[in-house]
Amino acid sequence: MKLKRILLDPLVYILLIINIGLGYAYFKKIVTSETLLFTYFFQSVVMGISYYIQMLMLSDYSVKDVTFNNKPLEKSRKTKGCFSTFFLFHYGFFHFVYLIFLRVFIGFRGRVDMHFIYYAILSFAVGEAFNIIKQQYKREKEVPNIGTLMFTPYLRILPMHFFILIGGFVGHQNSIVFMVFIILKTMSDIAMHIVVNKTYKETSNNSPIIHQQ
């Protein structure tokens, strides 16, 4: 494992700072657990928008092992547009259902600080903007697989939301328990960023990437 590469990744520090800030705000009772759950929800939304933009900006990509109706796809502008649109619909629908789930089973009861969430969304957006620039630079030397790129965000958000939901159900009325889940969520967030980006590996110029964000 290339620990030096991980330590030189600025996005690791951005994620760490944001999550520590959110945990501190909760610990100091600046925000409620409901506000944090909503904040994490929008972190996931911003991440999805980032991937959608990255897909639209692809100048070159691979369709290796990508099929539709058991037929291999051809690389074209139409293929890129269809994949991007499908991802946006699928990811958006997933989060729409997830939002209803949070609202019905956990409930917010007017304890959500939308102003705090707005600033958090801005922080997430800045981090993702930096990430988009970084990924564009990488793709000057590497060709991503568009099929893998479409499903990569789920590798990030599913572990993250697992801890969010468990924390919401088990401990969002207990500050100590909920704080433990904030720490677990932070560790999961950073670990999956490293795994998905393969930050720990040296980059090869001769092989296509299957890593993003």
URHU-V7882 format. One record per helix or strand. SS is the DSSP state (hx for helix, st for strand). FROM is the first residue (numbers start at 1). LEN is the number of residues. If there is no record, write none. Layout:
{{SS/FROM/LEN} {SS/FROM/LEN}}
This chain:
{{hx/3/5} {hx/10/18} {hx/33/24} {st/62/1} {st/67/2} {st/71/2} {hx/77/29} {hx/114/25} {st/145/1} {hx/146/26} {hx/175/23}}
